[in-house]
Amino acid sequence: MNFQKNDTGREPSPGSFSRRGARPVIWLMALAATIFGVGHWAHRTSEAKPAARAVTYSKDVAPIFFKSCAECHRQGEIGPFSVMSYREVRPWAKSIRSSIVSREMPPWHADPNHGDWINNRRLSEKEIETIVAWVDGGAKEGSPKDLPPAPTYVAGWNIGLPDETFSIPEQIVPATGVVPYKYLLVDTNFREDHWITAAEIRSSGRAALHHVIVYIVDPKNPSRTEGNLLAGYAPGEQPTVMREGMAKKVPAGAKLRFQMHYTPNGAETKDLTTIGLKYAKEPPRHPLSTRPVLNTGFRIPPGVDSHEVKSFYTFREDAHIVSLMPHMHLRGKDFVIKAIAPDGSERILLQVPRYDFNWQTYYVPREPIAIPKGTKIECVAHFDNSKGNRFNPDPSIEVRWGEQTWEEMMIGWLTYYFDQPAPSGPVTTTGGTGGKGEE
């Protein structure tokens, strides 16, 4: 406090406090009492308020990891470490913090402003704050008694134990060079039709594998391509799991055609690829089909950072879309799938503003998307063929459609069912920007 002189300019005498000086003394006493009282109250309040509970792996973080990370981050899967125990995850704590704050992990690239997805891997803001607080607080384990039950997996499978598996002969991938696509036929020996509710592709040579697509070869129509895709695998792609009441048909006597795309990685690799299938006990309410909406005629000029390519497909019957997936290669920049209704109104079904070739994700809407007859599906992709794209194999060349990773593709994959069975075939016309599209 600043004790000032009185209006006479002299320090007050001791006797003066009995008169004019009494007020300052009383005021000071009252102020002291107030300060003491407030301080005493604050002290009691601080005693009554419990200390913030430390965030621990067992109670707070393990539930998040089990729900959103364990699919890939466990023994035998693609994640570089397991989140299934504190001992395994603790050395990675700071790396985890960095990856989840930047939203690099868990990988999810759909714009949250468009679509609500069953398989959304994104963490909520609260979950991110919890993990950050855990790491910043010393990444403590906590009591093992607080651990929730760990998710259970069948060894080697995410879909559970398959009803049956089919494998190609073991392949040898050379250390260097270019390996053309391989097409390998595997007999099913089915004596009756089978309806597939889940499919998962596993490969022992995953380090040298670009992708696998398994097609159904119908013995009654072996040249059919419409709707004959059974399942696929590419880096980051999840197993195919159908909703209740939905399935894909593999007819009696069918073969499975494996399309194998290998990319040598500097070491000779042996690969044995297997598909595991789960069967429905009865025919589904909604048979599913998968088709590409693609453009194969584009030309991407050298050096451009945002070259646009479009493709189209028009539904001739009422349908519902149950999953969508964009596919490009290393120059892929962004991808949008739109539905243009017969009245001209547009709706964005999926928007991927930052496409990542290393995570080939298919997106499953929470509810199937109604597609009225006559609706045009428009896919719009942009490619970055500039020096600014650090993944670009060669920004100095024109790029066209091709099978190899240093070439490009432009595909919007749709899985859907028709509201009425056995519609007539699709109409294919010329369309799109930069080449021939399908409409």
C-alpha positions as a Python dict, from the first residue, in 0.01 Angstrom:
ca = {
    (1, 'M'): (0, 0, 0),
    (2, 'N'): (104, 363, -55),
    (3, 'F'): (59, 557, 271),
    (4, 'Q'): (17, 923, 173),
    (5, 'K'): (71, 1236, 381),
    (6, 'N'): (-227, 1439, 519),
    (7, 'D'): (-343, 1761, 364),
    (8, 'T'): (-103, 1967, 582),
    (9, 'G'): (196, 1804, 428),
    (10, 'R'): (317, 1676, 770),
    (11, 'E'): (315, 1326, 906),
    (12, 'P'): (22, 1286, 1151),
    (13, 'S'): (101, 1292, 1524),
    (14, 'P'): (7, 994, 1739),
    (15, 'G'): (-285, 1183, 1891),
    (16, 'S'): (-435, 1263, 1553),
    (17, 'F'): (-540, 897, 1498),
    (18, 'S'): (-812, 946, 1763),
    (19, 'R'): (-987, 1186, 1531),
    (20, 'R'): (-920, 1208, 1155),
    (21, 'G'): (-675, 920, 1172),
    (22, 'A'): (-937, 687, 1312),
    (23, 'R'): (-1094, 625, 976),
    (24, 'P'): (-773, 498, 813),
    (25, 'V'): (-709, 269, 1108),
    (26, 'I'): (-1059, 127, 1099),
    (27, 'W'): (-1036, 91, 723),
    (28, 'L'): (-702, -88, 750),
    (29, 'M'): (-838, -322, 1016),
    (30, 'A'): (-1142, -399, 804),
    (31, 'L'): (-924, -457, 499),
    (32, 'A'): (-696, -689, 691),
    (33, 'A'): (-994, -884, 816),
    (34, 'T'): (-1131, -905, 464),
    (35, 'I'): (-800, -1021, 320),
    (36, 'F'): (-761, -1276, 596),
    (37, 'G'): (-1115, -1397, 546),
    (38, 'V'): (-1082, -1428, 172),
    (39, 'G'): (-748, -1601, 203),
    (40, 'H'): (-885, -1834, 468),
    (41, 'W'): (-1190, -1914, 249),
    (42, 'A'): (-969, -1973, -56),
    (43, 'H'): (-745, -2199, 153),
    (44, 'R'): (-1044, -2402, 269),
    (45, 'T'): (-1179, -2415, -86),
    (46, 'S'): (-849, -2545, -219),
    (47, 'E'): (-853, -2810, 48),
    (48, 'A'): (-1206, -2915, -47),
    (49, 'K'): (-1137, -2932, -423),
    (50, 'P'): (-984, -3268, -518),
    (51, 'A'): (-672, -3274, -732),
    (52, 'A'): (-718, -3353, -1101),
    (53, 'R'): (-696, -3727, -1165),
    (54, 'A'): (-397, -3840, -1366),
    (55, 'V'): (-479, -3975, -1712),
    (56, 'T'): (-360, -4335, -1741),
    (57, 'Y'): (-324, -4595, -2012),
    (58, 'S'): (-535, -4853, -1830),
    (59, 'K'): (-839, -4638, -1752),
    (60, 'D'): (-844, -4368, -2019),
    (61, 'V'): (-626, -4444, -2319),
    (62, 'A'): (-657, -4820, -2372),
    (63, 'P'): (-1032, -4793, -2452),
    (64, 'I'): (-950, -4548, -2733),
    (65, 'F'): (-667, -4761, -2869),
    (66, 'F'): (-874, -5080, -2857),
    (67, 'K'): (-1161, -4912, -3045),
    (68, 'S'): (-974, -4713, -3307),
    (69, 'C'): (-620, -4849, -3343),
    (70, 'A'): (-599, -5220, -3262),
    (71, 'E'): (-727, -5327, -3604),
    (72, 'C'): (-386, -5237, -3750),
    (73, 'H'): (-170, -5196, -3439),
    (74, 'R'): (-136, -5548, -3304),
    (75, 'Q'): (95, -5840, -3362),
    (76, 'G'): (101, -5955, -3725),
    (77, 'E'): (-72, -5648, -3871),
    (78, 'I'): (60, -5350, -4066),
    (79, 'G'): (111, -5113, -3771),
    (80, 'P'): (477, -5082, -3659),
    (81, 'F'): (381, -5143, -3295),
    (82, 'S'): (101, -5293, -3090),
    (83, 'V'): (-138, -5095, -2869),
    (84, 'M'): (-266, -5407, -2695),
    (85, 'S'): (-52, -5361, -2383),
    (86, 'Y'): (114, -5077, -2193),
    (87, 'R'): (456, -5237, -2230),
    (88, 'E'): (424, -5237, -2609),
    (89, 'V'): (280, -4890, -2651),
    (90, 'R'): (479, -4688, -2396),
    (91, 'P'): (798, -4641, -2609),
    (92, 'W'): (584, -4488, -2884),
    (93, 'A'): (399, -4236, -2668),
    (94, 'K'): (553, -3915, -2811),
    (95, 'S'): (522, -4040, -3167),
    (96, 'I'): (156, -4124, -3104),
    (97, 'R'): (92, -3775, -2968),
    (98, 'S'): (243, -3612, -3276),
    (99, 'S'): (52, -3835, -3518),
    (100, 'I'): (-289, -3792, -3359),
    (101, 'V'): (-256, -3414, -3313),
    (102, 'S'): (-174, -3376, -3683),
    (103, 'R'): (-457, -3625, -3762),
    (104, 'E'): (-214, -3833, -3961),
    (105, 'M'): (-342, -4119, -3748),
    (106, 'P'): (-578, -4289, -3742),
    (107, 'P'): (-589, -4259, -4123),
    (108, 'W'): (-916, -4110, -4245),
    (109, 'H'): (-936, -3874, -4541),
    (110, 'A'): (-1305, -3802, -4598),
    (111, 'D'): (-1423, -3444, -4545),
    (112, 'P'): (-1642, -3458, -4230),
    (113, 'N'): (-1879, -3202, -4386),
    (114, 'H'): (-2005, -3460, -4634),
    (115, 'G'): (-2132, -3798, -4523),
    (116, 'D'): (-2165, -3996, -4203),
    (117, 'W'): (-1957, -4314, -4215),
    (118, 'I'): (-1987, -4638, -4019),
    (119, 'N'): (-1616, -4714, -4054),
    (120, 'N'): (-1498, -4363, -3960),
    (121, 'R'): (-1160, -4398, -3791),
    (122, 'R'): (-1132, -4033, -3686),
    (123, 'L'): (-1080, -3960, -3319),
    (124, 'S'): (-1304, -3707, -3146),
    (125, 'E'): (-1154, -3389, -3002),
    (126, 'K'): (-1210, -3531, -2653),
    (127, 'E'): (-1022, -3850, -2742),
    (128, 'I'): (-732, -3649, -2882),
    (129, 'E'): (-721, -3433, -2568),
    (130, 'T'): (-716, -3747, -2352),
    (131, 'I'): (-419, -3896, -2537),
    (132, 'V'): (-232, -3564, -2532),
    (133, 'A'): (-292, -3530, -2156),
    (134, 'W'): (-170, -3887, -2106),
    (135, 'V'): (157, -3826, -2290),
    (136, 'D'): (213, -3482, -2136),
    (137, 'G'): (149, -3631, -1793),
    (138, 'G'): (425, -3887, -1829),
    (139, 'A'): (233, -4164, -2009),
    (140, 'K'): (151, -4346, -1687),
    (141, 'E'): (18, -4701, -1685),
    (142, 'G'): (-232, -4680, -1400),
    (143, 'S'): (-388, -4982, -1237),
    (144, 'P'): (-422, -5294, -1453),
    (145, 'K'): (-757, -5345, -1279),
    (146, 'D'): (-890, -5048, -1478),
    (147, 'L'): (-819, -5209, -1815),
    (148, 'P'): (-1127, -5280, -2028),
    (149, 'P'): (-1157, -5620, -2197),
    (150, 'A'): (-923, -5630, -2495),
    (151, 'P'): (-1079, -5693, -2836),
    (152, 'T'): (-1044, -6050, -2953),
    (153, 'Y'): (-925, -6149, -3299),
    (154, 'V'): (-885, -6477, -3478),
    (155, 'A'): (-514, -6510, -3553),
    (156, 'G'): (-447, -6380, -3902),
    (157, 'W'): (-800, -6251, -3970),
    (158, 'N'): (-1007, -5939, -3906),
    (159, 'I'): (-1339, -6090, -4021),
    (160, 'G'): (-1322, -6377, -3774),
    (161, 'L'): (-1264, -6737, -3876),
    (162, 'P'): (-1356, -6775, -4246),
    (163, 'D'): (-1591, -7050, -4356),
    (164, 'E'): (-1352, -7132, -4638),
    (165, 'T'): (-1026, -7007, -4787),
    (166, 'F'): (-882, -7009, -5140),
    (167, 'S'): (-515, -6953, -5224),
    (168, 'I'): (-302, -6894, -5532),
    (169, 'P'): (22, -7089, -5585),
    (170, 'E'): (322, -6929, -5418),
    (171, 'Q'): (471, -6648, -5629),
    (172, 'I'): (830, -6529, -5646),
    (173, 'V'): (868, -6151, -5679),
    (174, 'P'): (1212, -6047, -5807),
    (175, 'A'): (1417, -5788, -5623),
    (176, 'T'): (1419, -5544, -5914),
    (177, 'G'): (1250, -5477, -6247),
    (178, 'V'): (889, -5443, -6355),
    (179, 'V'): (643, -5726, -6291),
    (180, 'P'): (342, -5729, -6526),
    (181, 'Y'): (1, -5799, -6375),
    (182, 'K'): (-55, -6166, -6304),
    (183, 'Y'): (-396, -6329, -6345),
    (184, 'L'): (-442, -6656, -6159),
    (185, 'L'): (-753, -6874, -6163),
    (186, 'V'): (-859, -7073, -5857),
    (187, 'D'): (-1144, -7324, -5863),
    (188, 'T'): (-1412, -7291, -5595),
    (189, 'N'): (-1561, -7636, -5664),
    (190, 'F'): (-1897, -7494, -5554),
    (191, 'R'): (-2185, -7730, -5631),
    (192, 'E'): (-2438, -7464, -5541),
    (193, 'D'): (-2456, -7088, -5524),
    (194, 'H'): (-2284, -6925, -5228),
    (195, 'W'): (-2363, -6582, -5087),
    (196, 'I'): (-2063, -6398, -4944),
    (197, 'T'): (-2113, -6180, -4635),
    (198, 'A'): (-1746, -6106, -4563),
    (199, 'A'): (-1419, -6141, -4754),
    (200, 'E'): (-1062, -6071, -4652),
    (201, 'I'): (-741, -6100, -4853),
    (202, 'R'): (-417, -6189, -4676),
    (203, 'S'): (-75, -6194, -4839),
    (204, 'S'): (253, -6320, -4697),
    (205, 'G'): (453, -6095, -4934),
    (206, 'R'): (275, -5773, -4850),
    (207, 'A'): (597, -5569, -4867),
    (208, 'A'): (612, -5622, -5245),
    (209, 'L'): (239, -5608, -5311),
    (210, 'H'): (67, -5313, -5475),
    (211, 'H'): (-282, -5462, -5482),
    (212, 'V'): (-497, -5770, -5526),
    (213, 'I'): (-843, -5781, -5684),
    (214, 'V'): (-1044, -6101, -5682),
    (215, 'Y'): (-1309, -6136, -5953),
    (216, 'I'): (-1591, -6388, -5986),
    (217, 'V'): (-1583, -6585, -6311),
    (218, 'D'): (-1936, -6706, -6378),
    (219, 'P'): (-1931, -7035, -6573),
    (220, 'K'): (-2248, -6931, -6758),
    (221, 'N'): (-2106, -6594, -6858),
    (222, 'P'): (-1727, -6595, -6813),
    (223, 'S'): (-1678, -6270, -7006),
    (224, 'R'): (-1911, -6071, -6780),
    (225, 'T'): (-1743, -5775, -6611),
    (226, 'E'): (-2040, -5586, -6469),
    (227, 'G'): (-2068, -5655, -6096),
    (228, 'N'): (-1815, -5939, -6088),
    (229, 'L'): (-1570, -5787, -5837),
    (230, 'L'): (-1571, -5988, -5514),
    (231, 'A'): (-1307, -5817, -5298),
    (232, 'G'): (-980, -5628, -5313),
    (233, 'Y'): (-673, -5542, -5112),
    (234, 'A'): (-446, -5239, -5132),
    (235, 'P'): (-241, -5065, -4862),
    (236, 'G'): (-473, -4949, -4586),
    (237, 'E'): (-784, -5114, -4731),
    (238, 'Q'): (-1015, -5275, -4480),
    (239, 'P'): (-1173, -5621, -4526),
    (240, 'T'): (-1507, -5638, -4705),
    (241, 'V'): (-1792, -5688, -4460),
    (242, 'M'): (-2150, -5666, -4585),
    (243, 'R'): (-2440, -5533, -4383),
    (244, 'E'): (-2704, -5768, -4252),
    (245, 'G'): (-2931, -5880, -4535),
    (246, 'M'): (-2671, -5804, -4804),
    (247, 'A'): (-2426, -6033, -4981),
    (248, 'K'): (-2243, -6101, -5309),
    (249, 'K'): (-2322, -6410, -5512),
    (250, 'V'): (-2061, -6663, -5623),
    (251, 'P'): (-2251, -6906, -5847),
    (252, 'A'): (-2207, -7281, -5856),
    (253, 'G'): (-1905, -7384, -6062),
    (254, 'A'): (-1748, -7036, -6048),
    (255, 'K'): (-1377, -6967, -6044),
    (256, 'L'): (-1198, -6689, -5862),
    (257, 'R'): (-968, -6478, -6076),
    (258, 'F'): (-686, -6315, -5877),
    (259, 'Q'): (-539, -6000, -6029),
    (260, 'M'): (-194, -5966, -5869),
    (261, 'H'): (10, -5647, -5893),
    (262, 'Y'): (359, -5681, -5747),
    (263, 'T'): (615, -5401, -5706),
    (264, 'P'): (975, -5517, -5647),
    (265, 'N'): (1127, -5353, -5341),
    (266, 'G'): (1496, -5445, -5357),
    (267, 'A'): (1470, -5792, -5205),
    (268, 'E'): (1337, -6111, -5360),
    (269, 'T'): (1000, -6183, -5197),
    (270, 'K'): (785, -6494, -5175),
    (271, 'D'): (411, -6441, -5165),
    (272, 'L'): (119, -6665, -5089),
    (273, 'T'): (-209, -6477, -5120),
    (274, 'T'): (-531, -6617, -4973),
    (275, 'I'): (-889, -6497, -4965),
    (276, 'G'): (-1108, -6597, -4673),
    (277, 'L'): (-1486, -6603, -4720),
    (278, 'K'): (-1782, -6612, -4486),
    (279, 'Y'): (-2114, -6743, -4617),
    (280, 'A'): (-2474, -6640, -4558),
    (281, 'K'): (-2711, -6909, -4438),
    (282, 'E'): (-2982, -6791, -4679),
    (283, 'P'): (-3011, -6568, -4986),
    (284, 'P'): (-2994, -6197, -4895),
    (285, 'R'): (-3264, -5936, -4931),
    (286, 'H'): (-3023, -5724, -5134),
    (287, 'P'): (-2768, -5882, -5371),
    (288, 'L'): (-2469, -5648, -5404),
    (289, 'S'): (-2265, -5548, -5706),
    (290, 'T'): (-1945, -5343, -5737),
    (291, 'R'): (-1849, -5143, -6043),
    (292, 'P'): (-1584, -4887, -6139),
    (293, 'V'): (-1673, -4539, -6261),
    (294, 'L'): (-1354, -4468, -6452),
    (295, 'N'): (-1178, -4264, -6715),
    (296, 'T'): (-896, -4427, -6910),
    (297, 'G'): (-835, -4162, -7176),
    (298, 'F'): (-686, -3876, -6977),
    (299, 'R'): (-348, -3712, -7036),
    (300, 'I'): (-186, -3523, -6749),
    (301, 'P'): (57, -3257, -6880),
    (302, 'P'): (404, -3233, -6727),
    (303, 'G'): (451, -2987, -6443),
    (304, 'V'): (83, -2909, -6370),
    (305, 'D'): (-24, -2914, -6006),
    (306, 'S'): (-401, -2961, -6040),
    (307, 'H'): (-513, -3138, -6357),
    (308, 'E'): (-883, -3225, -6356),
    (309, 'V'): (-1029, -3553, -6483),
    (310, 'K'): (-1393, -3661, -6470),
    (311, 'S'): (-1586, -3984, -6514),
    (312, 'F'): (-1959, -4066, -6516),
    (313, 'Y'): (-2209, -4344, -6470),
    (314, 'T'): (-2589, -4322, -6491),
    (315, 'F'): (-2816, -4556, -6297),
    (316, 'R'): (-3103, -4684, -6512),
    (317, 'E'): (-3293, -4824, -6213),
    (318, 'D'): (-3358, -4716, -5856),
    (319, 'A'): (-3067, -4824, -5639),
    (320, 'H'): (-2889, -4773, -5309),
    (321, 'I'): (-2513, -4719, -5272),
    (322, 'V'): (-2355, -4896, -4973),
    (323, 'S'): (-1987, -4802, -5017),
    (324, 'L'): (-1762, -4571, -5219),
    (325, 'M'): (-1388, -4573, -5282),
    (326, 'P'): (-1160, -4344, -5487),
    (327, 'H'): (-851, -4488, -5651),
    (328, 'M'): (-556, -4303, -5803),
    (329, 'H'): (-179, -4347, -5789),
    (330, 'L'): (106, -4126, -5669),
    (331, 'R'): (-7, -3807, -5844),
    (332, 'G'): (-358, -3826, -5700),
    (333, 'K'): (-444, -3503, -5518),
    (334, 'D'): (-817, -3498, -5436),
    (335, 'F'): (-1136, -3680, -5533),
    (336, 'V'): (-1508, -3602, -5519),
    (337, 'I'): (-1804, -3830, -5595),
    (338, 'K'): (-2132, -3649, -5668),
    (339, 'A'): (-2487, -3758, -5742),
    (340, 'I'): (-2673, -3545, -5998),
    (341, 'A'): (-3047, -3614, -5976),
    (342, 'P'): (-3275, -3616, -6282),
    (343, 'D'): (-3400, -3270, -6183),
    (344, 'G'): (-3044, -3135, -6197),
    (345, 'S'): (-2987, -3101, -5822),
    (346, 'E'): (-2644, -3210, -5699),
    (347, 'R'): (-2527, -3379, -5383),
    (348, 'I'): (-2170, -3455, -5273),
    (349, 'L'): (-2160, -3818, -5162),
    (350, 'L'): (-1789, -3828, -5076),
    (351, 'Q'): (-1513, -3568, -5074),
    (352, 'V'): (-1149, -3660, -5016),
    (353, 'P'): (-959, -3329, -5013),
    (354, 'R'): (-614, -3484, -4953),
    (355, 'Y'): (-590, -3820, -5124),
    (356, 'D'): (-321, -4054, -4991),
    (357, 'F'): (-211, -4344, -5211),
    (358, 'N'): (-81, -4531, -4905),
    (359, 'W'): (-431, -4555, -4757),
    (360, 'Q'): (-681, -4705, -4998),
    (361, 'T'): (-995, -4658, -4792),
    (362, 'Y'): (-1349, -4747, -4886),
    (363, 'Y'): (-1618, -4540, -4716),
    (364, 'V'): (-1938, -4700, -4583),
    (365, 'P'): (-2228, -4459, -4526),
    (366, 'R'): (-2423, -4512, -4204),
    (367, 'E'): (-2736, -4555, -4413),
    (368, 'P'): (-2742, -4675, -4776),
    (369, 'I'): (-2767, -4378, -5011),
    (370, 'A'): (-3085, -4374, -5220),
    (371, 'I'): (-3011, -4325, -5591),
    (372, 'P'): (-3326, -4264, -5800),
    (373, 'K'): (-3347, -4395, -6155),
    (374, 'G'): (-3171, -4159, -6395),
    (375, 'T'): (-2923, -4024, -6139),
    (376, 'K'): (-2579, -3951, -6281),
    (377, 'I'): (-2276, -4027, -6069),
    (378, 'E'): (-1995, -3784, -6143),
    (379, 'C'): (-1641, -3843, -6019),
    (380, 'V'): (-1403, -3546, -6024),
    (381, 'A'): (-1033, -3602, -5957),
    (382, 'H'): (-730, -3372, -5958),
    (383, 'F'): (-372, -3481, -6018),
    (384, 'D'): (-51, -3309, -5911),
    (385, 'N'): (222, -3373, -6167),
    (386, 'S'): (444, -3090, -6043),
    (387, 'K'): (781, -3081, -5870),
    (388, 'G'): (597, -2980, -5555),
    (389, 'N'): (452, -3331, -5521),
    (390, 'R'): (724, -3516, -5329),
    (391, 'F'): (574, -3851, -5433),
    (392, 'N'): (583, -3770, -5805),
    (393, 'P'): (805, -4022, -5989),
    (394, 'D'): (876, -3781, -6277),
    (395, 'P'): (716, -3435, -6314),
    (396, 'S'): (874, -3384, -6658),
    (397, 'I'): (657, -3635, -6848),
    (398, 'E'): (298, -3656, -6968),
    (399, 'V'): (110, -3918, -6768),
    (400, 'R'): (-162, -4149, -6896),
    (401, 'W'): (-367, -4440, -6770),
    (402, 'G'): (-153, -4740, -6684),
    (403, 'E'): (-123, -5038, -6455),
    (404, 'Q'): (208, -4951, -6293),
    (405, 'T'): (242, -4721, -5993),
    (406, 'W'): (437, -4456, -6187),
    (407, 'E'): (145, -4435, -6430),
    (408, 'E'): (-201, -4324, -6321),
    (409, 'M'): (-556, -4446, -6273),
    (410, 'M'): (-883, -4264, -6211),
    (411, 'I'): (-1157, -4483, -6062),
    (412, 'G'): (-1452, -4426, -5835),
    (413, 'W'): (-1560, -4766, -5702),
    (414, 'L'): (-1927, -4807, -5611),
    (415, 'T'): (-2091, -5098, -5430),
    (416, 'Y'): (-2470, -5092, -5455),
    (417, 'Y'): (-2792, -5289, -5487),
    (418, 'F'): (-3085, -5234, -5718),
    (419, 'D'): (-3420, -5186, -5548),
    (420, 'Q'): (-3568, -5429, -5800),
    (421, 'P'): (-3360, -5732, -5911),
    (422, 'A'): (-3218, -5799, -6257),
    (423, 'P'): (-3221, -5453, -6417),
    (424, 'S'): (-3115, -5395, -6772),
    (425, 'G'): (-2747, -5320, -6837),
    (426, 'P'): (-2588, -4977, -6799),
    (427, 'V'): (-2560, -4721, -7073),
    (428, 'T'): (-2201, -4643, -7173),
    (429, 'T'): (-2129, -4320, -7357),
    (430, 'T'): (-1842, -4084, -7413),
    (431, 'G'): (-1799, -3832, -7136),
    (432, 'G'): (-1559, -3676, -6889),
    (433, 'T'): (-1274, -3432, -6908),
    (434, 'G'): (-954, -3540, -7075),
    (435, 'G'): (-1072, -3868, -7226),
    (436, 'K'): (-1336, -4134, -7241),
    (437, 'G'): (-1558, -4179, -6938),
    (438, 'E'): (-1840, -4419, -6864),
    (439, 'E'): (-2191, -4290, -6827),
}
